[in-house]
Amino acid sequence: MADVLLQSSLPGMVPRRGKVRDVYEFGDRLLFVATDRISAFDYVLPNGIPGKGEILTRLSKFWFDFLNVPHHLLSTDVTTLPLPQGTDVKSLQGRSMVVRRTQVVPVECVVRGYLSGSGWKEYCQNGSVCGQKLPSGLRQSDQLPEPIFTPATKAESGHDENISFEEMCHTTGPELASQLRDFSLRVYKKGAEYALTRGIIIADTKFEFGLVDGKVILIDEVMTPDSSRFWPADLYSPGGSPPSFDKQFVRDWLETSGWDKNSSPPELPADVVQRTSEKYAEAFTQLTGKPA
């Protein structure tokens, strides 16, 4: 196995490849393989972050266990599946989830507890986020009076676009939209309150949901540095962009690399890869109390 697993391979099987994950179909079950690929500015970069896929998988499992809500994870043991002859099982263990197949809800369920990212940009333009009016005078990275639910389109490629709750209702129906909003806010609050006791602010996060027999369950990854903004609580200061546990080293380097963001991205330097890997590992250990 290569030092950095950029793509998985099961003999005779063709996966659906997302930006960072490969998905294989096994009837009513799916195999999610979290590779070490990393994306930024809507591009998958040519080299990855060693150990990243394992961190995301282990952290998602931690949250699924902690949150105690209906979810899709069945096992992290890939040998529970009828794998093809010749599969390199060792390369899959630790970075894979065996999950239930669901009818995926085509909306990203974003919860924001702090004003950052696209929410901050929208607030600067019109004082609201996804159609929700916010108090005037807020600074970048300010904590919001209450967490808000800000759905987005679920893009197969390119960038997700923020939408209003009313627009979401047109896509899912008002009853399901309300269920997803309430579910998302409840899970975010529980996770964010716990994370704060471990010295991490979850500024915002993205959830995905599926339907099984008409019931809503939590799917995909959960509150990882790839799907959330993690800030160290002891370094938090509103009025700018706080230090983070996610891929900020990667974004910062790309911004100064001369890359035009419209062509194939450059390869990351070794020190950027190492520092990013260390941040992912640090976030996992701080949240779970276990070594990465």
Sequence and secondary structure as in RCSB ss.txt:
>XXXX:A:sequence
MADVLLQSSLPGMVPRRGKVRDVYEFGDRLLFVATDRISAFDYVLPNGIPGKGEILTRLSKFWFDFLNVPHHLLS
TDVTTLPLPQGTDVKSLQGRSMVVRRTQVVPVECVVRGYLSGSGWKEYCQNGSVCGQKLPSGLRQSDQLPEPIFT
PATKAESGHDENISFEEMCHTTGPELASQLRDFSLRVYKKGAEYALTRGIIIADTKFEFGLVDGKVILIDEVMTP
DSSRFWPADLYSPGGSPPSFDKQFVRDWLETSGWDKNSSPPELPADVVQRTSEKYAEAFTQLTGKPA
>XXXX:A:secstr
  SS  S   TT   EE SSEEEEEETTEEEEEE S  EETTEE SS  TTHHHHHHHHHHHHHHHH S BSEEE
S GGGS   TT  HHHHTTSEEEEE  EE SEEEEEEEE  HHHHHHHHHHSEETTEE  TT  TT EEEEEEE 
 EE  SSS   B  HHHHHHHH HHHHHHHHHHHHHHHHHHHHHHHHTTEEEEEEEEEEEEETTEEEEES  S T
TTEEEEEGGG  SSS    SSTHHHHHHHHHTT  SSS      HHHHHHHHHHHHHHHHHHHSS  
